[in-house]
Amino acid sequence: MRTLDFRPKMVSAIKNYNRQTFTADLLAGVIVGIVALPLAIAFGIASGVSPEKGIITAIVAGLAISAFGGSKVQIGGPTGAFIVIVSGIIGQYGIEGLTIATLMAGVFLIGFGLLHLGTIIKYIPYPIIVGFTSGIAVTIFTTQVKDLLGMQMDNVPSDFIERWGAYFQNLTNIDPWSAAIGLVSVAIIAVSPKLSKKVPGSLIAIIVMTVVALLLKEYASVTSIETIGDRFSIKSQMPRMTMPALSWEQIKALVAPALTIAVLGAIESLLSATVADGVIGDHHNSNTELVGQGVANILSPIFGGIPATGAIARTMTNINNGGRTPIAGIIHAIVLLLIFLFLMPLAQYIPMACLAGVLVVVAYGMSGWRSFRALLRNPKSDVTVLVLTFLLTIIFDLTVAIEVGLICACLLFMRRMSETTDVRAVYNEIDLNEDADMQAGNLEHLTIPKGVEVYEINGPYFFGAGNRFEDIMARYGGHPQVRIIRMRKVPFIDSTGLHNLENMCRMSQREGITVVLSGVNEKVEAVLNRNGFQELLGKENICNHIDLALARSRELTKA
C-alpha cells in the first residue's frame, strides 16, 4: 500500500534557515511581488473579472502554493493559460459557476496528488502541450486587439472567426491615442530587458503610460483613452470568506470545466517546477506540489479569486533574484497584499490599451512558435496531434482541445505500442545466435520436427498483438499436430492478450492441434496460471525453454 506523499518544502526549508537566506528571500519576494502586480491585474481583467480579483488570487493562492507546495521556489498565481477557460466558464455559468468549478478543481488536484498521479501527468505528450499552449496564446492575443487599438465596438463576438471578422469591419473605428499607448507599451516591454533586468518591463510600461495618459487628458484634452476606472469600480479591501451554495445539478454540469482547470493547472505547475529544478539543482515533489495547488484553488475562490497555478515567468524571476525557499513566495504574497490595501485606488488610472500591450507580450512569450515550428518536422502522427489541438483550442475551447488531444494521443500511443510487438513464423531450424533460452548440451533438438509449427512473439502481448498473431497463422499456418508459441521475449501480457491467446488455444484444440508455450518468464507464467492456462493446456505444455518445447513436440508427434 502506498504511503501518503505529502511533504511540503516549507518544512524542510525552515530547518536550517538563517539570516543570509532570509535576506535573499526578502529581496526576491519584494521584486517578484512588484512583477506580479501588473500581471495579476491584466490576467484578472482579461479573464472577465474585476482587477482586484486577479490580485486577490495572487495573494491567497500564492501564499498557499508556497506554504503547502512541493517546490522550493515555485511562485503561484493567476496565469495567461487560464484566461480562455475562466472567461468561457463565466460566459456560460456566471461568476458563481466559476467559483464552484475552481473549488472542484482544487479537490481534483488534491486527489491527483494523494493518488500519486504527479509523475504520470508529466508524461502528457509534448505536442499536446505545445498545441494548446500556442492556441491559448493566439486566443489571448485575439481577445486583446480591441483594447490594444482602442476600437469602438458595442458587441465583440466570442467566436474566434467571428471576432476577427468584427475587427476587420471596425478598422475605421480605431482610436489613434489608445493605439499609440498600446503599441508603445509593447515596445517598452520588449526593450526594457536590454536596459535593466531588475525592473520588470510591464511595470515600467504601466507607470510611463499611465502618466502619459493623465498628461494627455489634463493638458491636451484627450478623453478617448479608456482606463481601468472607466470600466471597473475598484475596491481595496479583502473580501470575507464565503462558500457558494452547491447543488448536485451544478456539480454535474461543471465536472468537465473543473477537470480542465485541474489538468491544465497540474501540467503548468509541474512544468514550472521542473524548469526551476534544472536551474537550482533541486528536485520537487510532484505529488505534494499537486496537493498544494489543490489547497490554493480551494482557498482562492472562497476569497473571491480565480484559478491559479505555478507561473514560470514569476518563478524564474524569483530564482534570478536569489529566492531559494518558499519564504520568498510568501513575502511576494505579503507585498501584493500591502500594495492592494494601500495603493490599489491608483490602478484606476491605468489605460486599458497598456494592459492589452502587457498581455500581447505575454501571449507572444506563451506562443512557443519555435517549438511549434520544430514539431512540424516530426512524424505525421505528432504533427496531427499538434495541429488538431491548436485548431480546437482557438476555434472551440480548451476543454474540447485537451479532451480530443488526449484521446488522439492515447490512440496513437496504442498504435505505436502495438507496432513494437512482432509476431513471426519460424521455419525448419531455429537460429542459435538469436536464442537466449537454450540449454547447453541440447543443441541437437534445434531442428523443427515434421508436423510442428513454431511462432515467435517478440514484445509485450497486448492489444493489437493478438490480431497480428491470427493474421500470421492464417497466412503461413497449415494444420500441424503441434503449434509451439515462443514467448521468451514477452515481458508481460495484459487481459486483451490473455483473451486472444486463450481463443487461439481453444480454436487450435478444436482443430486437434496441441499448443505448447515456450520460454515463458516467471511473471507471465504466474499470470497464465492465475487465468487457468495450466488446466487449459496442461502443465507439461508450458515450458521454460525451447529445447523442452521441441522435446515435448516430438513426444506428441510420435504418439
Salt bridges, closest charged atoms under 4 A:
ASP5 OD1 - ARG7 NH1 2.99
ASP147 OD1 - LYS146 NZ 3.78
ASP147 OD1 - ARG231 NH2 2.92
GLU226 OE1 - ARG231 NH2 2.79
GLU249 OE2 - LYS252 NZ 3.53
ASP277 OD2 - HIS284 ND1 2.59
ASP282 OD2 - LYS9 NZ 3.67
ASP282 OD1 - LYS72 NZ 3.77
ASP382 OD1 - ARG416 NH2 3.12
GLU419 OE2 - ARG415 NE 3.64
GLU434 OE1 - ARG424 NH2 3.06
ASP435 OD2 - ARG486 NH2 2.71
ASP435 OD1 - ARG488 NH2 3.87
ASP437 OD1 - ARG486 NH2 2.91
GLU444 OE2 - HIS445 NE2 3.63
GLU453 OE1 - ARG483 NE 3.61
GLU456 OE1 - ARG424 NH2 3.20
GLU456 OE1 - ARG486 NH1 3.84
GLU456 OE2 - ARG488 NE 2.65
GLU502 OE2 - ARG506 NE 3.11
GLU540 OE2 - ARG552 NH2 3.78
ASP547 OD1 - HIS545 ND1 2.20
GLU555 OE1 - ARG552 NH1 3.14
